[in-house]
Amino acid sequence: MLTLEKFSIGVGDRFAHQAKAQLHACILARNAGADVVPVWNKSNREHSFIGSEPASVLAAAKDAVSALQWTGGWHVDADHIRLETVDRFLPHSDFFTLDVADSIGKPAATADVDAFLERHPELIGAIQIHKIATPFHTTRDEVRRIAEKFLLAVQDAGKIHRHIAAHKGAGNFIAEISMDETDSPQTPPELLVILAAIADEQIPVQTIAPKFTGRFNKGVDYVGDLVQFEKEFHDDLAVIAHAIARYGLPANLKLSVHSGSDKFSLYPIIHRLLPQFSAGLHIKTAGTTWLEELIGLAEADGDGLAFSKEIYIHALEHLDELTGPYATVIDIDPAKLPSASEVAAWTSAQFTGALRHDQSHPLFNPSFRQLLHVAFKLAAKQGRRYLDLLKTHEAVVARNVTENLFDRHLKPLFLGV
Ligand SMILES: [Zn+2]
């Protein structure tokens, strides 16, 4: 079976110019003692916004791996695919994120829910899980309610998985199941029921992305109760270890944290908890490489800074249109957005200070950053002009991409510094 390594980082590279700079961060991590493999991910939605094809992600990854002589693992993730969107990814991906969030809450056939309850009497009553002090107490009605909410989603994942397996051969690809893009978080007892259903459906899932408690806004820090997050993450890890042993799921099954970049307040918690369970981690970054491109261009000054300013000023003009589709994953305070004339007068240091995710920097502005995060479509519209600027200023852009991944992500998560 193609096996996902213990630690992996999902990197997005919307414009397919930063694969080398991203891989460079994994090399720095390896040299510092942490083996983290890159997974280049791009969703169908991103491809449509940019006008790119899945083949381009594989090509950029291959180039980077050969240019930097990377000998570790690496993968290409067809991110957030469904049965309707998976086909064009099949030849170009070895990792598939089966997104079944839309089916959560839609009822499965009553006979299927009944059969699930008959098959799993162990899910009803007191469930003792290693390293969870107080056993879960569930009633038949609660387990029925959970099954009614999630069984159809798991059945959907099974359909997508079988479709991929028919084309690529069972065991020749890595399956992730994602349930993060939904309204309410899944509790650890719900996760246990979901994993039992996944085992029934015979999906060899290697990583699962639940929705966690709190807000995972794009490109900024976690907003929520850290104590509650820690308890939930701990219990999720315990539930996964339990489900691997009890239901025969793959031994390397691990959590996947989506929109996981920039969640600086969570990293020490995650770093502390993983070894307690010898658990792995997949962390998906939220497409923030694009922001490092803008920072690099701004740092380059001249035509680069002018371009970054122009994107912001256009974004301000199209504020509602750009932010609307992301309403649940961004929190922009319009009063904190600098005006077009202010930004037009900014120096390179003012622009990078406002945008770069350094919370201790006096100029850092999360509203400014989040607006630019969703403004990548404006750069896509510039086409060649944008890509040419990335080439001209490749060195400074690459330095920012690598530093962001290594210093602000891989170090605290996997090296604990
Ligand atoms: Zn996601």
Residues whose N, C-alpha, C, O or C-beta is under 5 A from the ligand:
A	BS01	ZN	D180 H258
